[in-house]
Amino acid sequence: MNLFAGLEKFGFKSTEDVDLFADEKEEKKSSDSVVAKVAEEPKEEDFLLEKSIRCTVCDKVFKTRMVKSGRVKRMEPDQDLRPRHMYIDTLKYDASSCPFCGYTALNRYFEHLTSGQIKLIKEQIGSSFQPTVQKEQTAYDYDTAIDMHKLALFNAIAKKAKTSEKAYNCLIISWLLRGKKEMLLKQEPQDTAQIEACAKEEEAFYQQAYDGMMKAVSTEMFPICGMDQSTMDYLLAAMSFHFKKYEQASKSLANVLTSVTAGRKIKDKALELKEEIINEIKKNK
């Protein structure tokens, strides 16, 4: 049947085989394709780029992997502010390592060296550094990332870095170990021995981070590791809570809650943590 019979008078040539919903079918097909594309989980590699940087110690250029910050989607952090992102653990890419001389540091500290520190790294790191054959991997696995951050900590000790830098390095290593532990817990069958070893190492680095941070706040000026005083007070409160040091945790939280410069978000987190501390104290009475 010619649905458009009678339109000839308007100058339109009518036809019987018009499919009214042809465009809709095409749109639906296209829409289904988009849904399928959205459903496909992105790979970690999709959030990375390769960047060339110059080593502050040996002056050679090397390539390292960085996160495309504009592409990652933030999730709610852990109680101790460990950052979380969808599809990628950005902490794995928080350090750069020169494959020529061994100089390695957290990205925020990589370019900032004194002439004396460069000399120390050349003497204590470069003189004995042996490059290893790198795995062919676009994205780092947890073991690679942890090794790189441990090398950054080793460099920090060699160059006589501030207490805060060494403590922050320990904190990131403990967070990476936590990420590795979470990954192992999702695997079937579970490797209980490896999970326990990972948890034990995480706790050891977390303790070092806590001790170092506590020392840093009494000897260094803010900002410390890029954190203002309120953020640091909250972090120390969360870490103190982990170690069941409730008095210290309460003291640090009081600093946050009475601060005139602390933002609403950090104060809300402080109030939540305060409730947890009160409940734990009541439970242990």
KACOR-V842934 format. One record per backbone hydrogen bond with DSSP energy under -0.5 kcal/mol. CO is the residue of the C=O (numbers start at 1). NH is the residue of the N-H. If there is no record, write none. Layout:
# KACOR-V842934
co: [CO	CO]
nh: [NH	NH]
This chain:
# KACOR-V842934
co: [1	2	4	6	7	7	8	12	18	19	21	22	23	24	25	26	27	28	29	30	31	32	33	34	35	36	39	43	44	45	47	49	49	51	53	55	60	62	64	66	67	68	68	72	73	75	78	82	84	85	88	88	89	90	91	94	96	98	103	105	106	106	109	111	114	115	116	117	118	119	120	121	121	122	125	125	129	132	135	141	142	143	144	145	146	147	148	149	150	151	152	153	154	155	156	157	162	163	164	165	166	167	168	169	170	171	172	173	174	175	176	177	178	179	180	181	182	183	183	184	190	191	192	193	194	195	196	197	198	199	200	201	202	203	204	205	206	207	208	209	210	211	212	213	214	215	215	216	216	223	224	227	227	228	229	230	231	232	233	234	235	236	237	238	239	240	241	244	245	246	247	248	249	250	251	252	253	254	256	263	264	265	266	267	268	269	270	271	272	273	274	275	276	277	278	279	280	282]
nh: [3	5	7	9	10	12	11	14	20	22	25	26	27	28	29	30	31	32	33	34	35	36	37	38	39	40	41	46	47	48	68	51	66	64	62	59	55	53	51	49	69	71	72	74	86	84	81	78	75	88	85	90	92	93	94	107	105	102	98	96	109	110	112	113	118	119	120	121	122	123	124	125	126	127	128	129	131	134	137	145	146	147	148	149	150	151	152	153	154	155	156	157	158	159	161	160	166	167	168	169	170	171	172	173	174	175	176	177	178	179	180	181	182	183	184	185	186	186	187	187	192	195	196	197	198	199	200	201	202	203	204	205	206	207	208	209	210	211	212	213	214	215	216	217	218	218	219	219	220	225	227	223	224	232	233	234	235	236	237	238	239	240	241	242	243	245	244	246	249	250	251	252	253	254	255	256	257	258	259	267	268	269	270	271	272	273	274	275	276	277	278	279	280	281	282	283	284	285]
